[in-house]
């Protein structure tokens, strides 16, 4: 441990990043207070029925889609911090509206505000985090952000369970929880505005951060390796910053051949231009697939699979889910140095490989059956949770640094919006697919299907890696 620290000193992420993560933890904790209960709250406790609950989520999805598309260019033209603060304000209003809700109209208005808040927030958060840390700290920063978000939701869920346990009037308790959720977004708004840079980085500052002031035409088939940055002593392959192999081609988005001198600041490439670049299109596709075959499956499908198909008790289901959350926190400092030495495209491809192995552990537990010793059966399920967490860290340390570098600072808002839309598509379609598999297959067949899904995600990530290397 000492030798590693001596050769690879820790990159300080700074006070601004610490403040941002503290506010994000509080906001995520607020989300955890209410996230599992919204459909029950609207349909049953408020007595508005399933249609009202469905309308809430439809309104939220539609507003999120529209806000993400609009928020990306807004973040690029002006400041991602203003867009993020606006998103936080919309979340605060939306959740607070559910506290006094008693009509379908108010429920739908809440859904629109919450959806718009998420769309604006996720179109801007990548740029906000990036400006708060040095470039060499990007990979650690985004991995920590992933952990903070999950830890906050987990803590909020535990707090909500304690608050609702034995409550004489659950609807009254939930009204207070939704109000608390809305209030929890207020510190995040203040911190986002407080950590914003006073001036927009000029070309010299962008060069110091490792991005060229003039993006080059960007298809890896005809791209040349990026030249070293002038007089800074750093190159795109500097350890702990970009992380690409020495011969990696650097795809950048072409801005239709126009110089920036005659463009409005922050105009940048359009959504269509971004998606026409093969690496960016593959990266966005990978985002959707990772949500479909990975994150939604451990949240929605695997608990049902363990309980209904493997007769695992609810206590052990909770233990497996908790082990995944705790493993994220424990593994990040252990894997941090190794992750920074890997090229981001390799790390991204390693995520679904680890998920395939994790699902294989679940398959082993299913094959062992209920007659197997408890240490073997539950040990394999706990191994699934830990290995899956390692795959999550591989993803979170690589995806957003790649997105930032390939989009360029002039288009990071649009690229973030595309990533958000891909994630929403994945989280909307992943659970129904997984639940269909569990309903129509045995335990072994379900685990095998999950492993095959992760393998499919690997093929896209592997194609991305091969596309960006010479």
SVG drawing of the C-alpha trace seen along z (x, -y; Angstrom):
<svg xmlns="http://www.w3.org/2000/svg" viewBox="-60 -36 67 67">
<polyline fill="none" stroke="black" stroke-width="0.4" points="0.0,0.0 2.8,-2.4 4.7,-1.7 1.7,-2.4 1.1,-5.7 4.7,-6.6 4.6,-6.0 1.0,-7.2 0.2,-10.1 -3.5,-10.7 -5.0,-13.5 -6.7,-15.9 -10.3,-16.4 -10.7,-19.6 -13.1,-21.4 -15.6,-22.3 -16.0,-18.6 -16.4,-17.7 -19.2,-20.3 -20.9,-19.1 -20.9,-15.5 -22.2,-16.4 -25.1,-18.2 -25.7,-15.4 -25.7,-12.9 -28.4,-14.9 -30.5,-15.2 -30.1,-11.4 -31.1,-10.7 -34.3,-12.7 -35.0,-10.7 -34.6,-7.5 -37.2,-8.6 -39.9,-8.4 -38.7,-6.5 -40.1,-3.1 -43.5,-4.4 -44.7,-6.8 -47.0,-4.5 -48.5,-3.1 -48.9,-6.7 -50.8,-8.0 -52.9,-5.0 -53.8,-3.6 -53.1,-6.1 -54.4,-9.1 -57.2,-7.0 -56.6,-8.3 -56.2,-4.9 -53.7,-3.2 -54.4,-5.6 -53.3,-8.6 -50.1,-6.8 -49.4,-5.8 -50.1,-9.3 -47.6,-10.6 -44.8,-8.4 -45.8,-9.1 -45.8,-12.9 -42.4,-12.5 -40.9,-10.6 -42.2,-13.0 -41.0,-16.0 -37.6,-14.5 -37.2,-13.7 -38.0,-17.2 -36.0,-18.9 -32.9,-16.8 -33.0,-17.7 -33.5,-21.4 -31.1,-21.4 -28.1,-20.1 -27.8,-23.1 -28.6,-25.5 -25.7,-24.0 -23.4,-24.3 -24.3,-27.9 -24.3,-29.3 -23.4,-27.6 -24.2,-24.0 -24.4,-25.3 -27.4,-27.5 -29.1,-24.6 -28.3,-22.3 -29.7,-24.7 -32.8,-25.1 -33.2,-21.4 -32.7,-21.2 -35.4,-23.9 -37.8,-21.9 -37.2,-18.8 -37.8,-20.7 -41.1,-22.0 -42.2,-18.7 -41.6,-16.7 -43.1,-19.3 -46.3,-19.3 -46.9,-15.7 -47.0,-16.5 -50.4,-18.3 -51.6,-16.4 -55.2,-15.3 -56.2,-15.6 -55.0,-14.2 -54.1,-17.6 -51.7,-18.3 -50.2,-14.8 -49.6,-15.4 -48.1,-18.8 -45.7,-17.2 -44.7,-14.6 -44.0,-17.3 -41.8,-19.2 -39.9,-16.2 -39.3,-15.0 -38.1,-18.4 -35.9,-18.5 -34.2,-15.2 -33.8,-16.1 -32.1,-19.4 -30.0,-18.0 -28.6,-15.1 -27.9,-17.2 -25.7,-19.4 -24.2,-17.3 -21.3,-16.0 -20.1,-19.5 -20.6,-20.6 -18.5,-17.7 -15.8,-18.3 -15.3,-21.9 -15.0,-21.0 -12.0,-18.6 -8.7,-18.5 -8.7,-16.4 -6.5,-13.8 -9.2,-13.3 -12.1,-12.7 -12.2,-9.0 -12.2,-9.0 -14.7,-11.8 -17.3,-10.1 -16.9,-6.8 -17.4,-8.6 -20.4,-10.4 -21.9,-7.0 -21.3,-5.7 -22.6,-8.8 -25.9,-8.6 -26.4,-5.0 -25.4,-5.4 -27.9,-8.3 -30.8,-6.4 -30.0,-3.4 -29.8,-5.5 -33.0,-7.3 -34.8,-4.0 -33.8,-2.8 -34.9,-6.1 -38.2,-5.9 -38.7,-2.3 -38.1,-3.3 -40.5,-6.3 -43.3,-4.3 -42.9,-1.3 -46.0,-1.1 -47.3,-4.5 -51.0,-4.9 -51.5,-7.1 -49.0,-6.2 -50.4,-8.9 -49.6,-11.5 -46.1,-10.2 -45.5,-10.1 -46.7,-13.7 -43.9,-14.7 -41.4,-12.6 -42.2,-14.2 -41.9,-17.6 -38.5,-16.5 -37.5,-15.3 -38.3,-18.7 -36.3,-20.5 -33.3,-18.2 -32.8,-19.6 -32.4,-23.2 -28.8,-22.8 -27.8,-21.2 -29.1,-24.3 -27.0,-26.6 -23.9,-24.4 -24.2,-24.1 -24.3,-27.9 -21.6,-28.4 -19.0,-26.1 -19.5,-27.5 -16.4,-29.1 -16.5,-32.9 -15.3,-33.0 -15.7,-30.5 -12.4,-28.8 -10.7,-30.3 -8.6,-28.5 -5.5,-28.6 -7.3,-27.1 -8.9,-24.4 -5.5,-23.5 -4.3,-23.1 -7.3,-20.9 -6.3,-18.7 -8.8,-19.7 -7.8,-21.3 -9.2,-24.7 -10.0,-23.6 -11.7,-20.1 -10.5,-18.0 -12.6,-16.0 -13.4,-12.9 -13.8,-9.4 -11.3,-6.9 -10.9,-5.4 -9.2,-8.6 -8.1,-10.2 -4.5,-10.5 -3.1,-10.1 -3.5,-13.2 -0.3,-15.4 1.2,-16.3 -0.2,-19.4 2.2,-22.4 4.7,-23.1 2.7,-21.5 4.7,-18.3 1.4,-16.4 0.1,-14.3 -3.3,-12.7 -1.7,-9.5 -0.5,-10.9 -1.1,-8.3 -4.0,-9.1 -5.5,-11.6 -6.7,-10.3 -5.7,-6.7 -5.6,-5.7 -3.0,-3.4 -0.1,-5.1 -1.5,-4.4 -5.2,-5.2 -6.9,-7.4 -8.7,-10.3 -12.1,-10.8 -13.4,-14.3 -16.6,-15.7 -16.4,-17.8 -18.2,-21.1 -19.0,-21.2 -15.6,-22.7 -16.4,-26.1 -14.0,-27.9 -15.1,-29.2 -14.2,-32.8 -17.4,-33.4 -19.7,-31.2 -21.7,-32.0 -19.9,-30.7 -21.1,-27.3 -22.8,-26.6 -20.8,-23.4 -22.0,-20.3 -25.7,-19.4 -27.2,-16.2 -27.1,-14.8 -23.4,-15.6 -22.6,-13.9 -24.5,-10.7 -22.9,-10.6 -19.5,-10.1 -19.3,-6.3 -17.5,-6.2 -20.1,-8.5 -23.0,-6.5 -21.5,-3.3 -20.9,-5.0 -24.6,-6.1 -25.7,-2.6 -23.5,-1.1 -25.2,-3.4 -28.6,-2.1 -27.5,1.5 -25.7,1.2 -28.9,-0.1 -31.0,2.7 -28.8,5.7 -27.1,4.5 -28.4,1.8 -32.1,2.4 -31.6,6.2 -29.9,6.0 -32.6,3.5 -35.7,5.1 -35.1,8.6 -32.6,10.3 -34.5,9.7 -37.6,11.3 -35.5,14.1 -34.0,15.0 -37.2,14.8 -39.7,16.5 -37.5,18.9 -34.8,19.8 -36.9,19.6 -34.4,17.1 -35.9,15.3 -36.6,11.6 -33.9,11.1 -31.3,12.7 -32.6,10.7 -32.0,7.5 -28.6,8.8 -27.5,9.4 -28.7,5.9 -27.0,4.3 -23.8,6.3 -23.8,4.7 -24.1,1.2 -21.4,1.8 -19.1,3.4 -19.3,0.2 -18.0,-1.8 -15.3,0.7 -14.0,1.5 -13.6,-2.1 -10.4,-3.0 -9.0,0.5 -9.5,0.4 -8.9,-3.3 -5.2,-3.0 -5.8,0.0 -8.7,-1.7 -6.6,-4.8 -4.0,-2.7 -6.5,-1.1 -7.5,-2.8 -11.1,-4.0 -12.4,-1.8 -10.8,1.3 -12.4,0.4 -15.8,-0.1 -15.6,3.3 -14.5,4.9 -17.8,3.9 -20.1,6.3 -17.4,9.0 -17.5,8.8 -21.3,8.7 -21.3,11.9 -19.1,13.5 -21.5,12.2 -24.5,13.7 -22.5,16.9 -22.2,16.9 -26.0,16.6 -26.3,19.5 -24.0,21.5 -26.2,20.8 -29.3,21.9 -27.6,25.1 -26.5,25.9 -30.2,25.8 -31.8,25.6 -30.1,28.8 -26.6,27.3 -24.9,26.0 -26.0,22.5 -22.4,21.3 -22.0,22.4 -25.4,21.1 -25.4,17.8 -21.7,17.3 -22.2,17.5 -25.0,14.9 -22.9,12.6 -20.0,13.1 -22.5,12.1 -23.2,8.8 -19.5,8.0 -18.4,8.8 -21.4,6.9 -20.3,3.9 -16.8,4.1 -18.4,4.0 -20.3,0.9 -17.1,-0.8 -15.5,0.1 -18.5,-1.6 -18.7,-4.7 -14.9,-5.4 -14.8,-5.2 -18.1,-6.3 -18.3,-9.9 -14.6,-10.7 -15.0,-9.2 -18.1,-11.2 -16.3,-14.4 -13.3,-13.9 -15.1,-12.8 -17.7,-15.5 -15.4,-18.4 -16.3,-21.2 -18.5,-22.9 -20.9,-19.9 -20.7,-18.3 -24.3,-19.4 -25.7,-17.8 -23.7,-14.6 -24.8,-14.4 -28.4,-14.8 -28.0,-12.0 -26.5,-9.8 -29.5,-10.7 -32.0,-9.8 -30.2,-6.5 -30.3,-5.8 -34.0,-6.6 -34.7,-4.2 -32.7,-1.5 -34.4,-1.9 -37.8,-2.0 -37.3,1.2 -35.0,3.2 -37.4,4.2 -40.2,5.4 -37.7,7.5 -36.1,9.0 -39.5,9.7 -40.7,11.4 -37.6,13.7 -38.2,14.6 -41.9,15.3 -41.2,17.6 -37.9,19.3 -36.5,21.4 -34.0,20.0 -31.1,21.4 -32.6,20.2 -33.1,16.7 -29.5,16.4 -28.2,17.7 -30.3,15.1 -28.9,12.3 -25.4,13.5 -26.1,13.5 -27.4,10.0 -24.2,8.8 -22.2,10.6 -24.2,8.7 -23.3,5.4 -19.6,6.5 -19.7,6.9 -20.7,3.2 -18.1,2.0 -15.5,4.2 -16.5,2.7 -16.0,-0.7 -12.5,0.2 -11.5,1.6 -12.9,-1.4 -10.8,-3.8 -7.5,-2.0 -5.1,-1.8"/>
</svg>
